[in-house]
């Protein structure tokens, strides 16, 4: 499956393309997230790497949580491209993608992020099916209630977490691997009907 992945959830966003056995990626600064510039970035990225929309069959887009303007713009652009080029569209979220390497390894997985000075947690079962809503949580509760539970933090957010949390047992750091989006799709874990931003309380 050949695809484009668009992630504008954080200050540093990314474009990722897989075509057969080749991959291409590009980092995006937050000031490139408005609709006009993001579309230009995608077109320039394709031109630089001699990629055509006919080369891909689907687009994956990060639904968040994260920068609302970036999410809204990237989802709108992904939908527009898919409609105009007859491509399939799938949505994923940061909590899920950070857990993908632990599929079928633990009975319960707790995925944590920090956004705008607040911590959030989401629980998954061993097959990465969501079994809780996103919950805002304090540092004290993380330390007290999740000390020995199996925990995941995205590597790109590690620097924002309190040192006491980073020293807890059973804590693992995850790099985003856009190649694993195909696996998540195969396991029917991605959104494909209502693609909208993931909102935080």
C-alpha positions, 0 to 999 in steps of 0.5 A: 500500500502506497500512502501519504501521512500528514501530521500537524498535531505538534509544533514540528509537523511532518509529511511521510510518503511510502511508495513500494519499498521507498520512504520519503519524509519532511519536517514542517514548522508550525508556521507552515500549518495554515491551509495555503502553505501546507498544501504548497508544502505537500506539492513541493515535497512531491515535486522534490521527490518526483512523487505524483498523487497517482502513486499513492492510494490512501492518506493517513492524517493525525487527528491529534490531540494537539494544535487545533489550527494545524489539525483542522487545516491538515484534516481539511486538506487531506479530505480535499485531496482524497475527494479530488484524487479518489483516494482513501482517507484514514485518521489516527491519533497520537495516543494510538500511534505511540502504542503500536509497537506494543500490540499484543504484549501487555493486557493494558497499556496507558498512553500519556501525553502532555499538551499546554502544561496538562497531562492526559491519559488514554487506556488501551487493551492488548489489541490496542482497542480503546477502553477509556476516554481521554482523561486529564490527570495530575502529576501526583495521580500519575505517580500515585496510581500508575507507578507500576502500570505499563505506560507509554510516552511519545519520545518527542514529548519526553522533555515536557514530563516531570522527572519524577514521572520519567523515573517510574517503573514500566515506562517506555518511550515511543518513536512515531513509526508511520510505516506502522499505520498500515498495520493499524489499518489492517487491524481496523484501528483507524477512523475511516468514517468521521475524521475530525480533530481529537479534542481535549477538555 
